[in-house]
Amino acid sequence: QSVHIFPNPAVEYVHVKIMEVPANRIILAVHNILGNKMEIETEIVDDHELRVKVKDLASGYYLLAIKDDEAKFRGTYKFLKR
């Protein structure tokens, strides 16, 4: 499963591109490094890409949890917010 998260480090937005799963089925959650869930805005860019607004998050490392129950896909990825 190929997941691309860019740019990393991020300033305003993180793009999540997953070729195997349609973007409208993906469930995203962002957690800070302590594990607390952060409130985020996401929008669908195209069939396989989402854009996550990270502009309002404090600088530091975050975990992006990606899930699609239908395709049994799960993954957690780390990114840096500048």
PyMOL Python script that loads the backbone (N, CA, C, O; Angstrom):
from pymol import cmd

cmd.read_pdbstr("""\
ATOM      1  N   GLN A   1       0.861  -1.182   0.000  1.00  0.00           N
ATOM      2  CA  GLN A   1       0.000   0.000   0.000  1.00  0.00           C
ATOM      3  C   GLN A   1       0.897   1.231   0.000  1.00  0.00           C
ATOM      4  O   GLN A   1       1.736   1.407   0.883  1.00  0.00           O
ATOM      5  N   SER A   2       0.705   2.073  -1.000  1.00  0.00           N
ATOM      6  CA  SER A   2       1.558   3.264  -1.069  1.00  0.00           C
ATOM      7  C   SER A   2       0.784   4.494  -0.587  1.00  0.00           C
ATOM      8  O   SER A   2      -0.245   4.869  -1.149  1.00  0.00           O
ATOM      9  N   VAL A   3       1.308   5.097   0.455  1.00  0.00           N
ATOM     10  CA  VAL A   3       0.732   6.316   1.014  1.00  0.00           C
ATOM     11  C   VAL A   3       1.800   7.389   0.935  1.00  0.00           C
ATOM     12  O   VAL A   3       2.926   7.194   1.393  1.00  0.00           O
ATOM     13  N   HIS A   4       1.440   8.531   0.347  1.00  0.00           N
ATOM     14  CA  HIS A   4       2.373   9.651   0.250  1.00  0.00           C
ATOM     15  C   HIS A   4       1.831  10.794   1.081  1.00  0.00           C
ATOM     16  O   HIS A   4       0.696  11.226   0.882  1.00  0.00           O
ATOM     17  N   ILE A   5       2.641  11.290   2.019  1.00  0.00           N
ATOM     18  CA  ILE A   5       2.271  12.429   2.848  1.00  0.00           C
ATOM     19  C   ILE A   5       3.288  13.532   2.565  1.00  0.00           C
ATOM     20  O   ILE A   5       4.486  13.362   2.791  1.00  0.00           O
ATOM     21  N   PHE A   6       2.795  14.658   2.069  1.00  0.00           N
ATOM     22  CA  PHE A   6       3.700  15.740   1.682  1.00  0.00           C
ATOM     23  C   PHE A   6       2.997  17.078   1.874  1.00  0.00           C
ATOM     24  O   PHE A   6       1.766  17.088   1.876  1.00  0.00           O
ATOM     25  N   PRO A   7       3.676  18.200   2.036  1.00  0.00           N
ATOM     26  CA  PRO A   7       5.102  18.259   2.344  1.00  0.00           C
ATOM     27  C   PRO A   7       5.350  17.845   3.787  1.00  0.00           C
ATOM     28  O   PRO A   7       4.456  17.931   4.629  1.00  0.00           O
ATOM     29  N   ASN A   8       6.548  17.405   4.061  1.00  0.00           N
ATOM     30  CA  ASN A   8       6.927  17.032   5.419  1.00  0.00           C
ATOM     31  C   ASN A   8       8.352  17.500   5.640  1.00  0.00           C
ATOM     32  O   ASN A   8       9.272  16.892   5.092  1.00  0.00           O
ATOM     33  N   PRO A   9       8.583  18.554   6.418  1.00  0.00           N
ATOM     34  CA  PRO A   9       7.670  19.221   7.349  1.00  0.00           C
ATOM     35  C   PRO A   9       6.638  20.108   6.641  1.00  0.00           C
ATOM     36  O   PRO A   9       6.860  20.596   5.533  1.00  0.00           O
ATOM     37  N   ALA A  10       5.511  20.295   7.317  1.00  0.00           N
ATOM     38  CA  ALA A  10       4.397  21.063   6.771  1.00  0.00           C
ATOM     39  C   ALA A  10       4.258  22.387   7.506  1.00  0.00           C
ATOM     40  O   ALA A  10       4.667  22.517   8.659  1.00  0.00           O
ATOM     41  N   VAL A  11       3.672  23.371   6.821  1.00  0.00           N
ATOM     42  CA  VAL A  11       3.425  24.671   7.440  1.00  0.00           C
ATOM     43  C   VAL A  11       1.925  24.932   7.537  1.00  0.00           C
ATOM     44  O   VAL A  11       1.411  25.215   8.620  1.00  0.00           O
ATOM     45  N   GLU A  12       1.216  24.837   6.402  1.00  0.00           N
ATOM     46  CA  GLU A  12      -0.225  25.110   6.399  1.00  0.00           C
ATOM     47  C   GLU A  12      -1.071  23.871   6.146  1.00  0.00           C
ATOM     48  O   GLU A  12      -2.101  23.680   6.793  1.00  0.00           O
ATOM     49  N   TYR A  13      -0.643  23.023   5.206  1.00  0.00           N
ATOM     50  CA  TYR A  13      -1.428  21.852   4.829  1.00  0.00           C
ATOM     51  C   TYR A  13      -0.531  20.629   4.673  1.00  0.00           C
ATOM     52  O   TYR A  13       0.647  20.743   4.338  1.00  0.00           O
ATOM     53  N   VAL A  14      -1.111  19.463   4.922  1.00  0.00           N
ATOM     54  CA  VAL A  14      -0.478  18.185   4.607  1.00  0.00           C
ATOM     55  C   VAL A  14      -1.386  17.504   3.587  1.00  0.00           C
ATOM     56  O   VAL A  14      -2.596  17.408   3.789  1.00  0.00           O
ATOM     57  N   HIS A  15      -0.796  17.037   2.500  1.00  0.00           N
ATOM     58  CA  HIS A  15      -1.554  16.287   1.494  1.00  0.00           C
ATOM     59  C   HIS A  15      -1.329  14.797   1.722  1.00  0.00           C
ATOM     60  O   HIS A  15      -0.207  14.358   1.975  1.00  0.00           O
ATOM     61  N   VAL A  16      -2.406  14.030   1.631  1.00  0.00           N
ATOM     62  CA  VAL A  16      -2.348  12.581   1.815  1.00  0.00           C
ATOM     63  C   VAL A  16      -2.843  11.949   0.523  1.00  0.00           C
ATOM     64  O   VAL A  16      -3.993  12.134   0.125  1.00  0.00           O
ATOM     65  N   LYS A  17      -1.957  11.201  -0.125  1.00  0.00           N
ATOM     66  CA  LYS A  17      -2.306  10.567  -1.401  1.00  0.00           C
ATOM     67  C   LYS A  17      -2.229   9.056  -1.238  1.00  0.00           C
ATOM     68  O   LYS A  17      -1.179   8.514  -0.892  1.00  0.00           O
ATOM     69  N   ILE A  18      -3.349   8.378  -1.490  1.00  0.00           N
ATOM     70  CA  ILE A  18      -3.423   6.913  -1.391  1.00  0.00           C
ATOM     71  C   ILE A  18      -4.056   6.404  -2.681  1.00  0.00           C
ATOM     72  O   ILE A  18      -5.229   6.662  -2.950  1.00  0.00           O
ATOM     73  N   MET A  19      -3.280   5.687  -3.470  1.00  0.00           N
ATOM     74  CA  MET A  19      -3.776   5.250  -4.777  1.00  0.00           C
ATOM     75  C   MET A  19      -4.772   4.093  -4.684  1.00  0.00           C
ATOM     76  O   MET A  19      -5.648   3.968  -5.539  1.00  0.00           O
ATOM     77  N   GLU A  20      -4.650   3.240  -3.651  1.00  0.00           N
ATOM     78  CA  GLU A  20      -5.480   2.038  -3.595  1.00  0.00           C
ATOM     79  C   GLU A  20      -6.892   2.266  -3.054  1.00  0.00           C
ATOM     80  O   GLU A  20      -7.764   1.414  -3.229  1.00  0.00           O
ATOM     81  N   VAL A  21      -7.126   3.408  -2.399  1.00  0.00           N
ATOM     82  CA  VAL A  21      -8.397   3.633  -1.706  1.00  0.00           C
ATOM     83  C   VAL A  21      -9.005   4.961  -2.163  1.00  0.00           C
ATOM     84  O   VAL A  21      -8.296   5.966  -2.224  1.00  0.00           O
ATOM     85  N   PRO A  22     -10.310   4.989  -2.488  1.00  0.00           N
ATOM     86  CA  PRO A  22     -10.955   6.262  -2.842  1.00  0.00           C
ATOM     87  C   PRO A  22     -10.936   7.241  -1.664  1.00  0.00           C
ATOM     88  O   PRO A  22     -11.178   6.849  -0.523  1.00  0.00           O
ATOM     89  N   ALA A  23     -10.651   8.494  -1.943  1.00  0.00           N
ATOM     90  CA  ALA A  23     -10.510   9.511  -0.893  1.00  0.00           C
ATOM     91  C   ALA A  23     -11.778   9.673  -0.057  1.00  0.00           C
ATOM     92  O   ALA A  23     -11.692   9.960   1.137  1.00  0.00           O
ATOM     93  N   ASN A  24     -12.951   9.494  -0.664  1.00  0.00           N
ATOM     94  CA  ASN A  24     -14.194   9.714   0.086  1.00  0.00           C
ATOM     95  C   ASN A  24     -14.484   8.621   1.113  1.00  0.00           C
ATOM     96  O   ASN A  24     -15.406   8.767   1.916  1.00  0.00           O
ATOM     97  N   ARG A  25     -13.702   7.510   1.105  1.00  0.00           N
ATOM     98  CA  ARG A  25     -13.887   6.447   2.098  1.00  0.00           C
ATOM     99  C   ARG A  25     -12.887   6.528   3.245  1.00  0.00           C
ATOM    100  O   ARG A  25     -13.033   5.819   4.241  1.00  0.00           O
ATOM    101  N   ILE A  26     -11.882   7.377   3.119  1.00  0.00           N
ATOM    102  CA  ILE A  26     -10.807   7.426   4.106  1.00  0.00           C
ATOM    103  C   ILE A  26     -11.247   8.186   5.357  1.00  0.00           C
ATOM    104  O   ILE A  26     -11.865   9.247   5.271  1.00  0.00           O
ATOM    105  N   ILE A  27     -10.920   7.625   6.509  1.00  0.00           N
ATOM    106  CA  ILE A  27     -11.155   8.278   7.794  1.00  0.00           C
ATOM    107  C   ILE A  27      -9.792   8.698   8.332  1.00  0.00           C
ATOM    108  O   ILE A  27      -8.897   7.870   8.499  1.00  0.00           O
ATOM    109  N   LEU A  28      -9.645   9.991   8.600  1.00  0.00           N
ATOM    110  CA  LEU A  28      -8.375  10.530   9.081  1.00  0.00           C
ATOM    111  C   LEU A  28      -8.512  11.025  10.513  1.00  0.00           C
ATOM    112  O   LEU A  28      -9.554  11.553  10.900  1.00  0.00           O
ATOM    113  N   ALA A  29      -7.457  10.851  11.291  1.00  0.00           N
ATOM    114  CA  ALA A  29      -7.390  11.431  12.630  1.00  0.00           C
ATOM    115  C   ALA A  29      -5.960  11.893  12.857  1.00  0.00           C
ATOM    116  O   ALA A  29      -5.011  11.206  12.479  1.00  0.00           O
ATOM    117  N   VAL A  30      -5.808  13.063  13.478  1.00  0.00           N
ATOM    118  CA  VAL A  30      -4.485  13.578  13.810  1.00  0.00           C
ATOM    119  C   VAL A  30      -4.354  13.603  15.331  1.00  0.00           C
ATOM    120  O   VAL A  30      -5.234  14.095  16.037  1.00  0.00           O
ATOM    121  N   HIS A  31      -3.238  13.064  15.818  1.00  0.00           N
ATOM    122  CA  HIS A  31      -2.956  13.040  17.251  1.00  0.00           C
ATOM    123  C   HIS A  31      -1.627  13.731  17.497  1.00  0.00           C
ATOM    124  O   HIS A  31      -0.707  13.629  16.686  1.00  0.00           O
ATOM    125  N   ASN A  32      -1.527  14.438  18.625  1.00  0.00           N
ATOM    126  CA  ASN A  32      -0.222  14.991  18.976  1.00  0.00           C
ATOM    127  C   ASN A  32       0.643  13.853  19.508  1.00  0.00           C
ATOM    128  O   ASN A  32       0.174  12.723  19.644  1.00  0.00           O
ATOM    129  N   ILE A  33       1.900  14.151  19.806  1.00  0.00           N
ATOM    130  CA  ILE A  33       2.848  13.107  20.168  1.00  0.00           C
ATOM    131  C   ILE A  33       2.479  12.438  21.504  1.00  0.00           C
ATOM    132  O   ILE A  33       2.948  11.337  21.793  1.00  0.00           O
ATOM    133  N   LEU A  34       1.636  13.105  22.320  1.00  0.00           N
ATOM    134  CA  LEU A  34       1.149  12.517  23.574  1.00  0.00           C
ATOM    135  C   LEU A  34      -0.050  11.602  23.352  1.00  0.00           C
ATOM    136  O   LEU A  34      -0.464  10.888  24.265  1.00  0.00           O
ATOM    137  N   GLY A  35      -0.611  11.622  22.136  1.00  0.00           N
ATOM    138  CA  GLY A  35      -1.746  10.763  21.820  1.00  0.00           C
ATOM    139  C   GLY A  35      -3.086  11.458  21.866  1.00  0.00           C
ATOM    140  O   GLY A  35      -4.117  10.827  21.630  1.00  0.00           O
ATOM    141  N   ASN A  36      -3.096  12.763  22.172  1.00  0.00           N
ATOM    142  CA  ASN A  36      -4.367  13.499  22.207  1.00  0.00           C
ATOM    143  C   ASN A  36      -4.851  13.787  20.799  1.00  0.00           C
ATOM    144  O   ASN A  36      -4.076  14.214  19.943  1.00  0.00           O
ATOM    145  N   LYS A  37      -6.144  13.550  20.558  1.00  0.00           N
ATOM    146  CA  LYS A  37      -6.720  13.790  19.238  1.00  0.00           C
ATOM    147  C   LYS A  37      -6.878  15.293  19.010  1.00  0.00           C
ATOM    148  O   LYS A  37      -7.357  16.017  19.882  1.00  0.00           O
ATOM    149  N   MET A  38      -6.470  15.750  17.830  1.00  0.00           N
ATOM    150  CA  MET A  38      -6.547  17.162  17.475  1.00  0.00           C
ATOM    151  C   MET A  38      -7.722  17.393  16.526  1.00  0.00           C
ATOM    152  O   MET A  38      -8.050  16.540  15.702  1.00  0.00           O
ATOM    153  N   GLU A  39      -8.341  18.554  16.656  1.00  0.00           N
ATOM    154  CA  GLU A  39      -9.408  18.920  15.727  1.00  0.00           C
ATOM    155  C   GLU A  39      -8.768  19.419  14.432  1.00  0.00           C
ATOM    156  O   GLU A  39      -7.932  20.322  14.456  1.00  0.00           O
ATOM    157  N   ILE A  40      -9.163  18.831  13.308  1.00  0.00           N
ATOM    158  CA  ILE A  40      -8.589  19.225  12.023  1.00  0.00           C
ATOM    159  C   ILE A  40      -9.690  19.361  10.983  1.00  0.00           C
ATOM    160  O   ILE A  40     -10.772  18.791  11.122  1.00  0.00           O
ATOM    161  N   GLU A  41      -9.395  20.128   9.936  1.00  0.00           N
ATOM    162  CA  GLU A  41     -10.271  20.230   8.772  1.00  0.00           C
ATOM    163  C   GLU A  41      -9.626  19.449   7.645  1.00  0.00           C
ATOM    164  O   GLU A  41      -8.424  19.564   7.404  1.00  0.00           O
ATOM    165  N   THR A  42     -10.439  18.644   6.948  1.00  0.00           N
ATOM    166  CA  THR A  42      -9.923  17.931   5.773  1.00  0.00           C
ATOM    167  C   THR A  42     -10.816  18.237   4.587  1.00  0.00           C
ATOM    168  O   THR A  42     -12.006  18.513   4.738  1.00  0.00           O
ATOM    169  N   GLU A  43     -10.223  18.183   3.405  1.00  0.00           N
ATOM    170  CA  GLU A  43     -11.017  18.326   2.190  1.00  0.00           C
ATOM    171  C   GLU A  43     -10.470  17.381   1.131  1.00  0.00           C
ATOM    172  O   GLU A  43      -9.281  17.065   1.104  1.00  0.00           O
ATOM    173  N   ILE A  44     -11.369  16.940   0.262  1.00  0.00           N
ATOM    174  CA  ILE A  44     -10.987  16.028  -0.813  1.00  0.00           C
ATOM    175  C   ILE A  44     -10.464  16.860  -1.981  1.00  0.00           C
ATOM    176  O   ILE A  44     -11.147  17.761  -2.469  1.00  0.00           O
ATOM    177  N   VAL A  45      -9.239  16.547  -2.427  1.00  0.00           N
ATOM    178  CA  VAL A  45      -8.627  17.252  -3.555  1.00  0.00           C
ATOM    179  C   VAL A  45      -9.022  16.573  -4.865  1.00  0.00           C
ATOM    180  O   VAL A  45      -9.469  17.231  -5.804  1.00  0.00           O
ATOM    181  N   ASP A  46      -8.853  15.246  -4.917  1.00  0.00           N
ATOM    182  CA  ASP A  46      -9.307  14.466  -6.070  1.00  0.00           C
ATOM    183  C   ASP A  46      -9.660  13.057  -5.599  1.00  0.00           C
ATOM    184  O   ASP A  46      -9.808  12.834  -4.397  1.00  0.00           O
ATOM    185  N   ASP A  47      -9.797  12.111  -6.515  1.00  0.00           N
ATOM    186  CA  ASP A  47     -10.261  10.767  -6.162  1.00  0.00           C
ATOM    187  C   ASP A  47      -9.380  10.043  -5.150  1.00  0.00           C
ATOM    188  O   ASP A  47      -9.860   9.177  -4.418  1.00  0.00           O
ATOM    189  N   HIS A  48      -8.099  10.390  -5.104  1.00  0.00           N
ATOM    190  CA  HIS A  48      -7.180   9.659  -4.229  1.00  0.00           C
ATOM    191  C   HIS A  48      -6.342  10.570  -3.343  1.00  0.00           C
ATOM    192  O   HIS A  48      -5.322  10.137  -2.807  1.00  0.00           O
ATOM    193  N   GLU A  49      -6.754  11.820  -3.180  1.00  0.00           N
ATOM    194  CA  GLU A  49      -5.945  12.751  -2.393  1.00  0.00           C
ATOM    195  C   GLU A  49      -6.806  13.607  -1.472  1.00  0.00           C
ATOM    196  O   GLU A  49      -7.855  14.120  -1.862  1.00  0.00           O
ATOM    197  N   LEU A  50      -6.324  13.746  -0.231  1.00  0.00           N
ATOM    198  CA  LEU A  50      -6.972  14.596   0.767  1.00  0.00           C
ATOM    199  C   LEU A  50      -6.004  15.691   1.189  1.00  0.00           C
ATOM    200  O   LEU A  50      -4.787  15.521   1.121  1.00  0.00           O
ATOM    201  N   ARG A  51      -6.558  16.813   1.624  1.00  0.00           N
ATOM    202  CA  ARG A  51      -5.746  17.901   2.138  1.00  0.00           C
ATOM    203  C   ARG A  51      -6.171  18.157   3.574  1.00  0.00           C
ATOM    204  O   ARG A  51      -7.354  18.345   3.857  1.00  0.00           O
ATOM    205  N   VAL A  52      -5.192  18.162   4.486  1.00  0.00           N
ATOM    206  CA  VAL A  52      -5.445  18.338   5.912  1.00  0.00           C
ATOM    207  C   VAL A  52      -4.877  19.683   6.330  1.00  0.00           C
ATOM    208  O   VAL A  52      -3.701  19.968   6.106  1.00  0.00           O
ATOM    209  N   LYS A  53      -5.724  20.512   6.942  1.00  0.00           N
ATOM    210  CA  LYS A  53      -5.269  21.828   7.387  1.00  0.00           C
ATOM    211  C   LYS A  53      -4.558  21.684   8.732  1.00  0.00           C
ATOM    212  O   LYS A  53      -5.165  21.286   9.726  1.00  0.00           O
ATOM    213  N   VAL A  54      -3.255  22.016   8.753  1.00  0.00           N
ATOM    214  CA  VAL A  54      -2.468  21.913   9.987  1.00  0.00           C
ATOM    215  C   VAL A  54      -1.974  23.283  10.441  1.00  0.00           C
ATOM    216  O   VAL A  54      -1.208  23.390  11.399  1.00  0.00           O
ATOM    217  N   LYS A  55      -2.417  24.326   9.749  1.00  0.00           N
ATOM    218  CA  LYS A  55      -1.957  25.694  10.012  1.00  0.00           C
ATOM    219  C   LYS A  55      -2.140  26.103  11.476  1.00  0.00           C
ATOM    220  O   LYS A  55      -1.289  26.800  12.028  1.00  0.00           O
ATOM    221  N   ASP A  56      -3.240  25.678  12.113  1.00  0.00           N
ATOM    222  CA  ASP A  56      -3.557  26.098  13.479  1.00  0.00           C
ATOM    223  C   ASP A  56      -2.925  25.222  14.560  1.00  0.00           C
ATOM    224  O   ASP A  56      -3.075  25.507  15.748  1.00  0.00           O
ATOM    225  N   LEU A  57      -2.228  24.170  14.167  1.00  0.00           N
ATOM    226  CA  LEU A  57      -1.579  23.301  15.146  1.00  0.00           C
ATOM    227  C   LEU A  57      -0.266  23.924  15.614  1.00  0.00           C
ATOM    228  O   LEU A  57       0.385  24.648  14.861  1.00  0.00           O
ATOM    229  N   ALA A  58       0.119  23.642  16.854  1.00  0.00           N
ATOM    230  CA  ALA A  58       1.405  24.107  17.371  1.00  0.00           C
ATOM    231  C   ALA A  58       2.529  23.353  16.650  1.00  0.00           C
ATOM    232  O   ALA A  58       2.322  22.245  16.154  1.00  0.00           O
ATOM    233  N   SER A  59       3.703  23.953  16.598  1.00  0.00           N
ATOM    234  CA  SER A  59       4.855  23.286  15.984  1.00  0.00           C
ATOM    235  C   SER A  59       5.192  22.017  16.753  1.00  0.00           C
ATOM    236  O   SER A  59       5.083  21.971  17.978  1.00  0.00           O
ATOM    237  N   GLY A  60       5.605  20.986  16.017  1.00  0.00           N
ATOM    238  CA  GLY A  60       5.987  19.736  16.646  1.00  0.00           C
ATOM    239  C   GLY A  60       5.613  18.545  15.791  1.00  0.00           C
ATOM    240  O   GLY A  60       5.155  18.693  14.658  1.00  0.00           O
ATOM    241  N   TYR A  61       5.817  17.348  16.352  1.00  0.00           N
ATOM    242  CA  TYR A  61       5.496  16.116  15.630  1.00  0.00           C
ATOM    243  C   TYR A  61       4.060  15.692  15.900  1.00  0.00           C
ATOM    244  O   TYR A  61       3.549  15.843  17.010  1.00  0.00           O
ATOM    245  N   TYR A  62       3.419  15.157  14.864  1.00  0.00           N
ATOM    246  CA  TYR A  62       2.044  14.662  14.952  1.00  0.00           C
ATOM    247  C   TYR A  62       1.952  13.307  14.270  1.00  0.00           C
ATOM    248  O   TYR A  62       2.755  12.964  13.402  1.00  0.00           O
ATOM    249  N   LEU A  63       0.952  12.553  14.689  1.00  0.00           N
ATOM    250  CA  LEU A  63       0.676  11.249  14.089  1.00  0.00           C
ATOM    251  C   LEU A  63      -0.620  11.344  13.298  1.00  0.00           C
ATOM    252  O   LEU A  63      -1.635  11.826  13.799  1.00  0.00           O
ATOM    253  N   LEU A  64      -0.571  10.882  12.067  1.00  0.00           N
ATOM    254  CA  LEU A  64      -1.733  10.892  11.187  1.00  0.00           C
ATOM    255  C   LEU A  64      -2.213   9.458  11.032  1.00  0.00           C
ATOM    256  O   LEU A  64      -1.527   8.630  10.432  1.00  0.00           O
ATOM    257  N   ALA A  65      -3.391   9.164  11.572  1.00  0.00           N
ATOM    258  CA  ALA A  65      -3.962   7.818  11.486  1.00  0.00           C
ATOM    259  C   ALA A  65      -4.928   7.781  10.312  1.00  0.00           C
ATOM    260  O   ALA A  65      -5.849   8.593  10.221  1.00  0.00           O
ATOM    261  N   ILE A  66      -4.704   6.824   9.412  1.00  0.00           N
ATOM    262  CA  ILE A  66      -5.519   6.682   8.200  1.00  0.00           C
ATOM    263  C   ILE A  66      -6.209   5.334   8.255  1.00  0.00           C
ATOM    264  O   ILE A  66      -5.590   4.314   8.556  1.00  0.00           O
ATOM    265  N   LYS A  67      -7.522   5.343   7.957  1.00  0.00           N
ATOM    266  CA  LYS A  67      -8.288   4.102   8.075  1.00  0.00           C
ATOM    267  C   LYS A  67      -9.333   4.031   6.969  1.00  0.00           C
ATOM    268  O   LYS A  67      -9.959   5.032   6.620  1.00  0.00           O
ATOM    269  N   ASP A  68      -9.510   2.832   6.426  1.00  0.00           N
ATOM    270  CA  ASP A  68     -10.623   2.532   5.532  1.00  0.00           C
ATOM    271  C   ASP A  68     -11.097   1.125   5.862  1.00  0.00           C
ATOM    272  O   ASP A  68     -10.430   0.147   5.525  1.00  0.00           O
ATOM    273  N   ASP A  69     -12.251   1.019   6.522  1.00  0.00           N
ATOM    274  CA  ASP A  69     -12.746  -0.280   6.974  1.00  0.00           C
ATOM    275  C   ASP A  69     -13.085  -1.214   5.813  1.00  0.00           C
ATOM    276  O   ASP A  69     -12.884  -2.425   5.908  1.00  0.00           O
ATOM    277  N   GLU A  70     -13.596  -0.651   4.723  1.00  0.00           N
ATOM    278  CA  GLU A  70     -14.018  -1.480   3.597  1.00  0.00           C
ATOM    279  C   GLU A  70     -12.831  -2.223   2.968  1.00  0.00           C
ATOM    280  O   GLU A  70     -12.942  -3.401   2.627  1.00  0.00           O
ATOM    281  N   ALA A  71     -11.698  -1.528   2.819  1.00  0.00           N
ATOM    282  CA  ALA A  71     -10.507  -2.153   2.229  1.00  0.00           C
ATOM    283  C   ALA A  71      -9.588  -2.756   3.289  1.00  0.00           C
ATOM    284  O   ALA A  71      -8.508  -3.251   2.968  1.00  0.00           O
ATOM    285  N   LYS A  72     -10.018  -2.714   4.557  1.00  0.00           N
ATOM    286  CA  LYS A  72      -9.215  -3.221   5.667  1.00  0.00           C
ATOM    287  C   LYS A  72      -7.833  -2.549   5.677  1.00  0.00           C
ATOM    288  O   LYS A  72      -6.817  -3.192   5.940  1.00  0.00           O
ATOM    289  N   PHE A  73      -7.822  -1.264   5.390  1.00  0.00           N
ATOM    290  CA  PHE A  73      -6.568  -0.509   5.344  1.00  0.00           C
ATOM    291  C   PHE A  73      -6.414   0.319   6.611  1.00  0.00           C
ATOM    292  O   PHE A  73      -7.341   1.012   7.030  1.00  0.00           O
ATOM    293  N   ARG A  74      -5.229   0.239   7.219  1.00  0.00           N
ATOM    294  CA  ARG A  74      -4.911   1.056   8.400  1.00  0.00           C
ATOM    295  C   ARG A  74      -3.445   1.432   8.341  1.00  0.00           C
ATOM    296  O   ARG A  74      -2.601   0.639   7.921  1.00  0.00           O
ATOM    297  N   GLY A  75      -3.150   2.657   8.769  1.00  0.00           N
ATOM    298  CA  GLY A  75      -1.754   3.070   8.825  1.00  0.00           C
ATOM    299  C   GLY A  75      -1.618   4.303   9.690  1.00  0.00           C
ATOM    300  O   GLY A  75      -2.545   5.107   9.790  1.00  0.00           O
ATOM    301  N   THR A  76      -0.463   4.452  10.316  1.00  0.00           N
ATOM    302  CA  THR A  76      -0.165   5.638  11.116  1.00  0.00           C
ATOM    303  C   THR A  76       1.156   6.199  10.631  1.00  0.00           C
ATOM    304  O   THR A  76       2.137   5.470  10.486  1.00  0.00           O
ATOM    305  N   TYR A  77       1.176   7.502  10.381  1.00  0.00           N
ATOM    306  CA  TYR A  77       2.342   8.149   9.796  1.00  0.00           C
ATOM    307  C   TYR A  77       2.686   9.391  10.590  1.00  0.00           C
ATOM    308  O   TYR A  77       1.801  10.098  11.070  1.00  0.00           O
ATOM    309  N   LYS A  78       3.988   9.655  10.728  1.00  0.00           N
ATOM    310  CA  LYS A  78       4.433  10.801  11.507  1.00  0.00           C
ATOM    311  C   LYS A  78       4.779  11.949  10.564  1.00  0.00           C
ATOM    312  O   LYS A  78       5.378  11.741   9.509  1.00  0.00           O
ATOM    313  N   PHE A  79       4.389  13.173  10.959  1.00  0.00           N
ATOM    314  CA  PHE A  79       4.817  14.343  10.196  1.00  0.00           C
ATOM    315  C   PHE A  79       5.180  15.463  11.155  1.00  0.00           C
ATOM    316  O   PHE A  79       4.759  15.476  12.311  1.00  0.00           O
ATOM    317  N   LEU A  80       5.967  16.398  10.653  1.00  0.00           N
ATOM    318  CA  LEU A  80       6.419  17.527  11.448  1.00  0.00           C
ATOM    319  C   LEU A  80       5.695  18.779  11.006  1.00  0.00           C
ATOM    320  O   LEU A  80       5.656  19.103   9.819  1.00  0.00           O
ATOM    321  N   LYS A  81       5.115  19.488  11.978  1.00  0.00           N
ATOM    322  CA  LYS A  81       4.483  20.791  11.712  1.00  0.00           C
ATOM    323  C   LYS A  81       5.483  21.858  12.112  1.00  0.00           C
ATOM    324  O   LYS A  81       5.940  21.888  13.255  1.00  0.00           O
ATOM    325  N   ARG A  82       5.829  22.742  11.170  1.00  0.00           N
ATOM    326  CA  ARG A  82       6.784  23.823  11.464  1.00  0.00           C
ATOM    327  C   ARG A  82       6.043  25.034  11.974  1.00  0.00           C
ATOM    328  O   ARG A  82       6.663  26.053  12.279  1.00  0.00           O
TER     329      ARG A  82
END
""", "prot")
cmd.dss("prot")
cmd.show_as("cartoon", "prot")
cmd.util.cbc("prot")
cmd.orient("prot")
